[in-house]
Amino acid sequence: MKPIPYLTIALISVIFLLPQPAEAYSEDSAMVPMADGIHLATQIYIPDFYPTPLPVVLQRTPYNRRDESMAMVVCDFLGYVFVSQNVRGRYESEGEPMVFFTDGWGEHRDGYDCIDWIVDQDWCNGRVGMMGASAPGMTQYMASGSRHPNLSMNCPILAGPSMYHFVAYQGGVFRKALVESWLTGLDTPWLIDTVTNHPDYDDTWATVDLSARYDSATVPTFHIAGWFDMYTDGQIEAFAEMQTRFGNNKLLIAPCGHGDAIGTVEQGDLVFPDNALLTVEDLVDVTTRWYDYWLKDIPTGIMDEPAIQFYLTGDCDTGDTTLFNRWMFAEEWPLPEIATVPYYIKADGALDTIPPTGDGSDTYLYDPENPCPTIGGREFIGMDEIGYGPKDQAALVESRSDVLIYTTPVLTEPMAIIGKIIMILYASSDRLDTDFAVRVTDVYPDGRSILMTDGILMARHRQSLDAEEFLVPDMPDTFEIDVWSIANVFNTGHRIRVIISSSNYPRFEANPNTGAPFVRDDTVTLVATNTVFRSAAMPSHLLLPIYPLDTAAHIVEGRNLPENLEISAWPNPFNSAITISIDCHSGEGRNPEGGVEIEIFDINGRIVYKTPVGAGSKPARITGGSRTLPYEITWQPDESVGSGVYLVRARIGDEQTTTRRVMYIK
């Protein structure tokens, strides 16, 4: 099962609506040498419409490197050289596949060596940026850590910056479903052993852990993440650490998971409003402006916008988008307005802000032969046996005897939880080792208990992920469980619930409770008696990052930041005619005085179309609030206009202008 390269899909989905032309780029291939003599298969696509040398956009991937559709977009539409390389051991690349271990900064630095080769080519002007989602996104994080001086920017989409913490293991527990399904899908199942032979964080993992090199990870990076993705907190952490140090990062978090970033608002058992949809145009626009700013020094305005934009999820039954189910903007993470509030587990399944008094505990039996099942969560789309995303836990999880459930009273007003959730658990086990798994759900008035996030911790790793310390049987201990981050408003009439168990299978490997060295699907198991304490001395509690909803400064109408002028063009690329709409933000729906002038230039700066001020236009759609689209034209090039990339410029008076690329294919 392969992760989906979202940016590729977003861009080529438009192209495939059109008759396919002859390529407007030249293609070459090379076997690029690495420092140890291994050669990696590489495709080079050079645009015909732009003179070289040019900046280069690099994709390093375990999937098929031959990507003509992406080459058409990167070369012809965006104006870059596109280089696509298979990582070691994949397709025609030499060497053995190594699950990213040769892509970082260890003995082998394949990403670094590839960039070294690129900048020596006569078609490269010395600037290299990287692209790609999932696995190609991870190679970007690894390249950041290898510190090549010519790597000018990255844009990793739905990817993990640390192979141990955010990919292979979480809380020291093997991510069984992810690792096994992905490596089996790559036809390299033997590599599963490569991962499981290092169950503790060690020097091997340090060579593919960007967090060990944040202090020198200076590459400007746009992190594009999803709230239901497998790597969410890795990208949030990477953004926060790199932005704090260097101030040149961006973060976008969409309400999507790993396989459906484009084209749907359905996530698990929820259906979000249409404003949750990331469109082709959204993704193309933001990434194009990011690449142009860092690789071509074009003042696209991307760095003048807030550093963070994220979708605030909430009740999907009301249709309300005033306080939730809307996009928000911020400059730093965690949000400075956040107040971290402890919610204590109590007798009779209560969860509230009042610390417990006296003694109290709850006990359950955990049998590794009958683990609590995974229902949804941050996994691959298409894993039908466990579901995907925000799924209802009521029937198959909460009905079990090996889970503990604690729930707040019905909320009398909306509560926004934005940021990382931590469970401070005081617990014991009668075994040397066990796991503690935590799920946080949004309980709807009809009883649905919708999973928002989860986390897990192996007891032997409660002190450190790079060392093991076994439990003293039946001795209470402290466990700090990272339940990862959300941005969700629990609406009036809803409740917040925490579910505690010792398994979440097959998302995570089931702990056999023996304390033996890690073995997948261990056949020797023990039943554990695990106890969770809720006493005055040991007050287990959930730390919730609560955001004050009356602070409206971060809330902005729509996903895109307001501008004076905005150009929409459809279809783009086009082969006969294109409709160009001008969005004028002039307040209270007023049209700008004097109208809008539209000019279209070829790549040599010659005007091929011009409309007089205010002429030839007609009212277009109303998008809500004070935003109007008062001008719309259709451009149908005549025979004198050839295939190529054109620049549309809209102008009001002498000061307000904006531009957009369009591509004409005869």
N, C-alpha and C positions, 0 to 999 in steps of 0.2 A: 504494500500500500504506500503510495507516494504522496507527500504533501503537494499542494497545488501551487505553482508559481503564479501568484496573484497578479503581480504587475504585468507579467506577460499576457495573462488572460484579459486583463483590463484593457490593454492597448490593442491586442489583435482582435478582440471581439468586434471592434469597430471596423477594422480592416477587412475582416471576412464577410462583411455585408456588401463589399464592393467587388466588382470584377477584378481579378488579380492581374496586375500589370507585369511587364518585364521589370526585373529588379533594377533599381537606380543606384546600385552599389556594386563594387567588385568584391569578390570573395577569394580568399586564399587560405591555406592551411599551413601549419608548422608543427614540428615536434620540438617544443621549447625545452631546453636543457635546464635541469635543476642543479644545485651545487654538487650533489653526489653523483651526477652523471645520468640520472633517470630523466627520460624525456616525456613530457606531458602533451597530449594531443590538444591542439588549439586551432580555433577558427578565427579568422580576421576578416572583418567586413568594413570596407572603406567607402564612404559616400561619394557619389558622383557630383552632387550639387555644391559641394564645399571644397575649397582648395586645402590640401594638407600642407604643413602639419596641423593636427587638430588635437584637442583633448580626447582621451580614450575612456570609454565606459567598459569596465571589466566585469564579467560574470564567471565565477569559478563554481563548478557544479558537479555533483555525482550523477546527474541526469544527462540526457542527450544534449551535447554542446551545440549541435547543428540547429540553429534557431533562426530560420530565414524570416519569419514573421517579426520577431523582435529586432532582427537586423534592419528590416525596412523602417521600423519606427525609430530606432536609435540613430541610424545613419541618415535616412532621407527626411524624417520628420523633425528630429531634434538636432541633427548636425554634428554627430560625434562618430569617431571610429568605435566600432563595437568588437570587443574581443571576448570570446566564449571558450573557456578551457575546462576540460574534464580533470577532476582531481585524480590523484595518484591511484592507479589500479582500476580505473573505470573506463569503459569503452576501449579506445586504442591507447590510452595513457599507460605508460609502463609502470612497473612496480606493483607492490601489493596494496590493496585498499586498507586504510588505517583509521577509519572513523574520525577524521579531522586531526588526528595526532601529528600529522606531517604538515598541517596548515597553519600552525601557530608559531612558536618561537623556541622549539626544542632543538633536537639535533638536526631536523629538517625544517626548512621555512619555505614551503612551496609558494605561498602567496607572495612573500617578499621576493623570491627569485623570479616569479612571473612578472612582477612589476618592474624589476631590474631589467628584464629582457625587453619589455614594452618600451621603456623610456629610451632605449638605444635604437629604436626603429625610426626611420626617417619620416614616417607618417604620424608620429607622436610629438606633440609640442612640449612634453615634460609633465603634463598634468594627467593624473589618472583618478577616476572615481569608480566606485563599485556599485553593483546593483544585485537584486535578487531576493527571493523570499524563502523562508524555511532553511533548508540546507545551504543554498547559496547566500542566505543572510548570515549564517553562522561563519562561513568563510570570510565574510566582511569583518565580523568581530575579531576573528583570529588575525586577519591582516592588520587591524588597528593595533593589536598588541605587538605585532612584529616591527612596527615603527618605521616603515619605509618613508623616506623624506618626500617622495613624489606622490604619495597617496594623499589626494587633496580633499576627498569627502567620501562618506559612505551613506547608504540608505537601506539598512537591513529591515526586512519586513517579516514579522512573526518568526523570530529567531532567538536563540539562547546565547548569551555572552559567556557563560561558563558551562562547559560540557558536563561537569560533575553536578553542580548545585541545581541547575535549571533544565537539564536534559536527561542524564542517565540516572541520577539519584535525587531524591528530595527528602530532606531530613534523615539522610543516610539510608533510605529505603529504595531498593531497585525499582525503577519505573518500568515494570514488566510489559504492559500493553504497548507503550510507546517504543521502547527499544526493540522488543522482539518483532513487532509488526513492521517497523520501519526497515530493519536490517533484513528481515525475510523478504520484504517487498523489493529490496535492492538485489535479491538473489545472492546475498552474502550472509547467510545465517550463522556461519562459523565465527563471524565477528562479534556475535553476542558474547562468546567466551572472552574476547578481548576486553569487553566492558566489565563483565562480571568477575574477571580475575583481579579487579581493583575496586573492591567494595568500599574501601576507606579512601578518603581524600589523601593523595600522595603526590610525589614529585611528578609522576606521569600526568596527573590531572592539572597540575600547576602550569604546564606548558600550553594548556587550552582553557585557561581561566582568566578572562580579561580583568576581573576584579583584582588580580594580583598586580596589574599594570595600569590601573586607572591614573596614577600620578603622571604617566607619560603618554596616555592615550589621547593625544592632542587632535586627532583627525575629526573635523566637523562631521557630526553624525545625526541623521534624522531617523529616529527609532519609530517604526510604525507597528503598533501592537494591537491585540484584541483582548477584551475582557474575558472571553471564554477560550482563549488560546492556551496552548501548552507551555508557553514561555513568558507569560505576562510579566511576572515580577522580576525576571531577569532583565527585561528591557526597561522596566521602570527604574530598577536600581542602576543600570548602566547610564541611563539618561541623567538621573539625579547626581551621580558621582562625577560624571564627565562635565555636566553643565556647571556644577559648583566650581570645578577647577578651572574650566576654560571658557565657559559662556558661549559656546558655539554649537550647541545641540538643540534639537527639537524633538518633541514627543507627541504622537497622535495615538489615541487609544479608541478604537471603534468597538461597538457592541457585536463582535463577531468571534468566531473561533478558527480553528485550523482546517480550513477547507471551504469556507463560505464567506469570505470577506467581501465579495462583490456579488450584487444581484439578488440578495434576499434579506428580509427582515425577520425570518423565522429562525429562532434559536432554541433548541431543545423543545420544551413545552410552552414556550412563550412566542408571541408575535408582537414585535415592536412597531411603533408608528412608522410611517414612510420616511420621516426625517432621520431615522437611524441608518438609512441605506447609504452606503458608500458607493457613489456612482463612478463609472468610467472617467467621466470628466473631472470629478473631484480628485481622484488619485493621479491622473495624468497631469492635472494643473499643478498640484502641490509638489510633485516630484520633479516636474520640468523646471519649475522656478527654483527648486533647491539645486539641481544640477547646474543650471545656467549661472546662478549666483556664484558658486564656488569654482566652477570650471571655466567660465567665460567672463567673469567679472561684470555680468549684466545686473544692473540694479533692479531686481525683480520685486523688491519689497519684502521678501520672505523673512529677513532678519529683523524687520521692523514690527512684525506681528508677535503676539504672545508666544512664549516658548512652548506652551502646552495647550493642546486642545483634546478634550476627552468627552465621551458620551456618558451622561448621568442616567443610568437605568432606573426603572421604577415600575409601579403597578401597570401591567399591560392590559388590564380590563377596563380602565376608565376612559382612555383616549385623551387624558389630560397631559399636556406638554408644557405647563406653566412652571412647575417646580421640579419635574423629573421627565425622563424620556426626552432629553434635549441635550444639545452640545454646550459645553462650558469651556472657558479659557482661563489660564493661569500662567504665572511666571516662574513658580518654583514648586517643587514636590519634596515633602508633603506640603499641602496647602497650609499657609501660616495661620489660618483661622481655626484649624483643627484642634479640638479638645479631646484627649484620650480619656475615656471613661470606663472604669471597670464594671462589668456586669457579672455578678456572682451567681454560681449555681447553688440551688437551695433544695430543701426537702420538698417532696411531692412534685419534683420536676419544674420548680420555679426558677426564673432567671431575672434578677433585678439588680439595682444599684446599691442595695442595703447589705452590708457585710453580714455573714452568718454569725450566729452566737452559739456557744456550746459546742458539742461534738456532733458529727454527722458524717456518713459515708454511704456510698452505693457500690455494690459488687456485681460483677458479671463473669461468666465463663467464656473464654475465647478458645475455640477449637480450630486450629489451622486446617483441619480436614473439611470444615464447613465455614469458610470465611464469609464475612459480611460482603455482599456483592457491590461492585461499582455500578451505579446508575447515573449516567451522565458525567459531567465534569469536563476538565480540560484535557481532552484526548482528540484523536483523529475523528473527523467526520466519517460516517460510513461504518463505524464499528457497531453494528446493529445489536450485538449481543449485550452491550452495556449502555447503549444510548449515547447521547452526546449533548454537552452544554447544560443549560439550566433545566434539569429534569426533576420531576416530582419524586420525592423520597418516601412518601407516606406508605405506599403499599408494600414495597419490597425491602425497605431498610428499617423503617420505624416500627414495623410489626415484629421484629426479631427480638429474642430474649437476650442477645449479646450486645445490645446497644443501650446507652443511657441518653435520655432526652430531657432537655431543659428549655423552657419557653417563657418569654416575657408575657406580661399581661397584654391585652389588646391595646394597641397604640391609640391614644386620643388625638395625636397630631403627627404629621409626617416626620420621620427621622432619617437624615441623610448620613450614610456611612461612606466616607471617602478616604481610602488609604489602606494600609496594611492592618490586618486583624491578627492579634496574637492571643493564644490560649496559654495561660499560666495554670498548669495542672499539677496538683499535689496528688500523687498516686503511688500504689505499690503493686507488686506482683509476687506470686509464690514461685516464679521461675527466674532464672538468671538473666533472661532477656525476653522482651516482647515489644510490640509496637503500640503506640497510642495514635489513633486517627480521629480527626475532628472535621465535621462538616457544619457549615453555617447556611441556614435556609431562610427564605422569606415565606412565611406562612400566610396564605391568602384566606380571606373570610370563609371560603367554601371548603377549607381543610387541606388544599394542596400545599405541600411543603417543598418549595422550589429551591433547588441547590444553587447557591450563589458562589461559594468557594469552598475549598477544602485544604487540609494539610495533614501531615503525618510526621512522626518522629520515632526512630528506632531507639529503644531505651539505652542500649549500649553506647549510643552516640549523643546522649543527653548533655555531656560536657563538651564534646568536641567531635567534629566530623573526621578528623585525621587520627583519632585514637579511640580505642574501645575501653569502656569501663562497665563491667557487668553489675547487675543489681545485687543487692543483698536481699534474699527472698523475704518477703513480708515486711520489709523496712520501707516506710514512706520516703519518697524522694520528690524532687522538683523537676518538672518537664516544661520547657518553653517551646511551644509548637507554633511554627510559622504557618498561618492559615491563608497566606497570600492576600492580595489586595482586591478590593471592589470599589465601585462608585455606584451606590444604589440607594434610592430612597424607599424605605419601608413605610408604606402609606398608612394613613389613618384606617383603623379597622384591621390592619395586619398585625402579625407578631414576628419577633425575631427568635429563631430557634438554633440551639447548638446540639449536635448529635455526636456523642463520644462512643467510640468502639476501639477495637484493636486490629481492624483490617478494612481494606477497601480494594477488593480483588476483582478483576485482574489489573486494575490501574496500577496497583503496587503489589509486589511480591508478598505472599503471606508469610509472616514470621513463624518458624516452627517452634519457637519458645524454648529451644534446647540450649542456646548459647553457642552452638557449634559454628565453625566457619561457614560463611555464606555459600549455599548451594541452591541453584534454582530448583524449584519444585521438590524440595527436600522430602524424602519419603519417611524420614524419622521425625515424628512430631510429638509434642506434648500439649495437653490442655492446660491453659493458664487460668488461674483465678486472679482477676485484676480488680483492684479497689480504687475508687476515686473519692477523695476526701473533700468535704464541704463544711469545715469547722472553723471556729474562730482562729485556731492556731494554723490551720491549713485551708485558707479560703480560695479554692479553685475559682478562677474567673476568666472571663473573656474581655480583652482590651479592645474597645471599639473606638475608632477614630471618627468622632461626630463633627459634622460640619453644620454651622448655623445657617439654616435656610433663609433667614431674614437678611443675610448678607448677599445682596444682589449684584455686587460689583463684578462677579465673575460670569454672570449669566448674560449671554448674548443671543439675540434672535438669529436663528439659522446656524448652519455649520460654518459657512465662510465668513470671515471678518468683513465688516462693512467697508466699502470703498466708495469713492466718488463715481467711478466708472468701472463697469465690468462687462467683458465680451463673452457671449456664448456663441458657439458655432456648431452646426449640425447638418449633415454628417461630416465628420472630420477624421480622416481624409475623405475626399469626395471625388466623384468622377464626372459629374455633369453640372450640378448646381449646389450651392451651399447657402443656408439661411444663417444670417448673422444678426444677433440680437444684442442691443446695448442696454445694460442695466444701469439706470441713473439713480443714485442714492441722494435725493435732494430734499428729503424731509416731507412728511405728511402727504406723500403721493404727488407732489408738485413736479411738473416737468421743468427741466433746466431751461433758463432763458436763452433764446437764440438757437436751440436745437443742437443736434450732434452732427459733426462732420466725420465721415468715414473715408479712409484712404487705404488702398491695398498696394503693397510694394513687392517686387520680386527680390531675390537675394542680392541683386546688385544695386538695390536702392531705387529702381525705376518704378514710377507709379503706373499701375496697370488698371486701376479703377479708382474713381473718386465721385462721391456724391456731394452736391452742394449742401450748405448748412440748412438743416430742417427739411430738405426736399426728399421725395421718393421714399418716405418711411411711413409706417403705419403703427397703430397701437398694438402692443403685444400683451402677453399674459401678466396678470397681477400675481406677485408671489407672497404678499402678506405684509402687514405692518406698513412702514413708510416706504417700502421698496417697490419701485415700478420699473417696467420694461417698456418705455415709450417708443423705442425705435427698433425697427426690424427691416432688414433688406434681404433680398435674394440676389446672390452674385452668380451669374452664369457666364463663365469666361468664353470669349470668342476664339476663333481659330488661331489668332496670333499669339495666344497665351499657351505656353507649353507646360508639360508636367513639371512639378517641382514644389518647393516650399515657398509660401508667401506670408507676408507679415500684414496683419490687419491692424490699423491704428484708428482709434476713436478719439475725438477731441471735442471738448466744450471750450470755446473761446481760445485763449492763448496759454492757459495754465493747466487745465485738467485733461490729461491724456492717459491712455492705456493701450496696450498692444496684445496681440495673440497670434500664434502661428497657426496656419492652416496648410493642408497639403492637397494639391490637385493631382489626380492621376487620370490621364486620358484613357 
